[in-house]
Amino acid sequence: MIVEVNPAHFLKTRKGEVRIGEKAFFASKSWESEIEKIKKEARFCIIGIPECVGVLGNLGRPGAQNGWEVFLSYFLNSQSNRFLSGEEFVVLGAVDVELIQEKAELLNDSSDYYMQKLHLLCEEIDDLVEPVIKKVKAQGLIPIVIGGGHNNAYPIIKGVSAVSAKKKVNVINLDAHCDFRALEGRHSGNPFSYARQKMCLNRYFAFGLHQSYNNENMLKAMDADEQVKYSFLENITYLEENLADAISFVEDDLIECGVEVDLDAIRMMPTSAISPTGFSMEQARLFVRKCVKSLNPSYLHLTEGAPTNEMQRIMVGKSLSYLVTDFAKALLDK
């Protein structure tokens, strides 16, 4: 089930100006038939997953459930102009995970099997997300997914790969953490290891990892898999040159590539794992543009923005909006 977006709740119009939210198409409960009709005009389908269940199941701090609404506040009020009109977008709405999120918040974190209960709830989210992605992708639209935790990369990859010619997808991920933890129950730390195990993820490159925050077992697991490569932030001297090497690993004319950005890769961004070191916002935007220009992008997934006060809402909302518009403009310019 999808929770529709009411643009009037977010739009702040101004005489003499046109906002993206005034040009975008907003889906209703009949979204499947609507997408069928509008797919010739639109290119992108924007989907929210407002939850932090997977983050909690990975011992992270809550707040990722707030990313969707703050994104809408800034994205929908961006200018419609010569660079981007807004007509390219279908705003589908949010996957309805509210009850699952509430269950997670009501769990007693000192109770028996607390983590296992969260992992089971995360599996329920997987089951809701995958069919939505599959239906959107089957109509030829490119999903742009706003999280939520990075756990959602797994059902996104499953949904995209299910309707792709080769039944698999490559992924490049800008992230401080490789999210390749053990198959110990679903959470935000293991979407890519689960996707590799299910063989829906073909090649995976984790770009800009932090040496001090990726455990040795994960590094060994990635080293043992010839379809997985990674780089460390500490070793990146020339961003564009290092990124070109990463892109070449996932580039394939026959297999699409998902573009993932975990906001915790950006220094001082309010996220579930905020860090004083990392990429600048300008470098993250460059990452998205370079990936789009060089690859055949199957989707964009932006994760783990976790605003909890007004200044953080501005930071996360505007950052998500910039990354989405950069992605769209780079693809439309190809």
N, C-alpha and C positions, 0 to 999 in steps of 0.2 A: 504494500500500500504506500502511496505517495501523499505527503502533506503539501498541499498547494501553497504557492507564494502569492500573497496579496500585495501587488506593487504599491498600492496607496499607503501601505504601512511603512514603506521605506523611502519613496520618492519625495524629493524636495525640489519642486520645479521653480524655474525663474524665467521671467519674461525675456524673450529674445534668445533663449538658450534651449537646446534639446538634449535630454539625458539618454544614456543607453537604455535605461529602464522604460523610457517612453517608446522605444523602437523594438525592443525584444518581444518575443512571443512567450506568453505565460501559459503553461499547460494547465488543464483542469483534470478532474477525475477520469475523463475520457482520453487521457494522454496518449494511449497507444494508437488510437485511430487518428488523433490530431497530428502526431508525428508523421504518420503515413502521408498526410496531406501536405505538410509544410516542409518535408525533407529536401525538396528541390531548392527552396529558398535559403534554408538555414544550413549551417555547417557544424555547429557545436551544440551540445546539450549539457546544461549545467545542473549538477545533482549534488545535494548536500547529504551528509551523514553525521548528524549532530549527536555524537556519543563520545564517552571516554572510557568505556568498558574495557576495551583492549589495553588501554594505557594503564588502568588500575591493575589489570591482570599481569602487567609487566613491571609492577612496583613504581609506576610513574605518578606524577602529580596530576590531579584532575583539572579540567578547564577546557579540554579540546571540544567538548560539546557546544561551546560558545562560538566556535569559529564560523559556522555557517551564517548566522544572523549578522555578525559584524561585517562579514564579507559582502552580504547583500546591501548593507547600508552604504557602502562606499562604491561597490561595482555598479549598482543600478543608478547611482548619481554621477557617474563619470560622463564626460561630454561625448555626445554623438557628433562626430565631425568627419573630416576627410580621411582620417586615419582609421576609424572604426565607427560604423553607424549604429550597431546594436541589432540590426535585422539579421545578423549572422547567428544569433543565439536563440535557443529555446531554453527557457528557465523551467526545468521540469518540476523542481521542488525537492523536498527532503524525503529520503527513505524513512518510513515511520518506525523509528527505534525508541520512541519515548517510553513505552512500558518496560522495555529491556533496560534502558538507562535507569529508570526508577528502581527496578529490582536490584540493580548493582549498587545504587546509592543506599538502599535500605539494608544491605548485607552488613553484618557485624564483622569488622575486620579482625576481631580476635576469636571468632568462632572457628570450629573445626572445618577444615576443607574450604576455607574462604577463597583461596586462590583457584581451587578446582571449580568452584561455583562460578567465578568470574570467567574462567575459560569456557565453560559450557554456555554461558550467556553470550560470549563472543562468537561461538559457533552459530548461535541463533541469528546474530547479525549477519554472518557470512551467508546464511541461507536466504536472507532478505535482500542483500545487496546483489548477489550474483545474477538472479533473473532480470533485474532492472537493467544492469549493464548489458546483458546479453540482448535484450529487446532493443535497447537504444542503438547498440552497435549494429545489429541486424538491419536497421533502417538506414545505415550509411552515415549516421551522425558520429561525431567524435565526442566521447564523454569527457567532460571536465568535472572532476569530483573534488569537492571541498570537505575535508574531514573536520573532526573525527581523528581517530588514531590511525597509525600506520598499519594496524591489523587489517584494514580494509583493502590494502593492496592485494591480498590473497583472493578474495572474491572478485575483485575487479579483473585481475589477471585471468581467473577462471572464466569469467563472463566474456571477456574479449577473445580469448583463445578458442572458446567453444564455437564461435562463428567465423573464425579466420580460416583461410585456406589450408594452412599448415597445422592448425589446431594447437598452436603455441605462439608465444610472443616473447620478444626480447625486452629487457628493462634496463634503463640507466637511472640511477638514484643518487641525488645530491643529499648527503646525510652524514651526520656525525657518528651514527651507529649503523652497522651493516644489516641489522634485523634478520640475522641468520641463526638465531638461537635454536636450541634443541626442539624436537617435536614433542613437547611436554604438555600439550594442550594449547589451544589458540589464544594468542595475545598479540600486542603490538610489536613484540620483539622477534617474531618468527614468521612473518608472512612470506618471505622469499624462500626460506628453507622448506616450508610446506608446499609452495608452488613448484619448487624443484622436485620435491618428492612425488608430486602428482603429475609431473612432466608437462605441465602447461606453461611453465617458464623455461625458455630455451637458454638464452644467454643473459647473464646478470652482471652489471658493473656498478659497484658502490663507490661513489666519488667523494673524496674529501673526508674520510673517516678520521676520528680522533684516536690516536694510539692508546691513550690512557683509558678509553671507555669502550673497548671491544675485547671481550675475553679471549683467552688463548684457544679454548675449544672451538669457538666460532671461526677464528682465523685458520685453525687446522682444517676444519670442515670445508672452508672455502678453498684452501690450498689443494685439497684432495679432489676438487671438482674442476675439471678443465674448462667447464662452461661458465665459471665464475671468476671474476677478477675484481680488484679493488685498488684504491690509492689512498694515501694518508694526507691529510691537510698539512702535516709537518714536512712533507716531501714535495709539496707543490710550490714551484718557484715561478713558472710562467704559466698562468692559468690557461690561456688559449691553447698553448702547445700541449699541456697535460690533458686538457679536455679533448683535444683532437685525437689523442691516443685512445682515450676511453671510448669516444664515439666510434672509432674504427672497429672496436671489438664487438659492438652491438649492431653495427650497420649491416643490413642485409636487404637486398632488393625484393626478396620473397617473403620476409618475415617483418611485420610491423614492430615498432618499439614503443613501449610505454615510457613516459617521462614522469619521474617522481621527484618531488621536492619536499623533504621534511624540514619544516621551518626551524628546527633546532640546529640546522647547519649554519644558520645566520646568527652572527654574534649579537647577544643581548636581545634577541627576539623573545617575547613572552611565549614560552612553549612548555610542554610537559617535562622537558629536560633542558632548561635555559642554560646557556653557556657564555662566559665572558670572551671566548675566542671562537673564531669561525669566519665564514665568508661575510663580506659586506652584502647589503641588499643589492647594490649595483652588480656585484659578481653573480649573485643568484639569478638576477634578471638576464645577464649575459649567458649564463648556463642554459636557461630555457630557450633563448633565441637561437643559440648555436646548435642545440639539439634539434630544434624544429627545422632549421635550414639544412642540416646534414642528414637527417633521418626521415623515415616515413612514420610519423607519430600516430600511435593508435589511441592514446588517451593522455590526459594530464591529471595527476593526482597530487593535491597539496594537503599536507597533513600537519597535525599536532600544534597548530596555533592555539594557545590556551589563555585568552585574555580574562582577567578577573577584575579590572578596574577601568575607568574611562580612558586613561592614557594608553593602556594596553589594548583596549578596543580599537583605538585609532591606529596604533602601530600594526596590529594584526590585520584589521580590516583593509587598510590601504595597501599593505604588503601583498595580501592575497589578490586584491584587485589588480595591482600592477602586474603580477605574475600571470594572471589570466589574460589580461589585455595584450601583454607581450607575446604570449603563446599564440593567441588568435591572429594578431597582426603579422607575426613572422610566417605563419602558415598561409595566410591570405596573400602575402607578398611573393610566395614561391611561384 
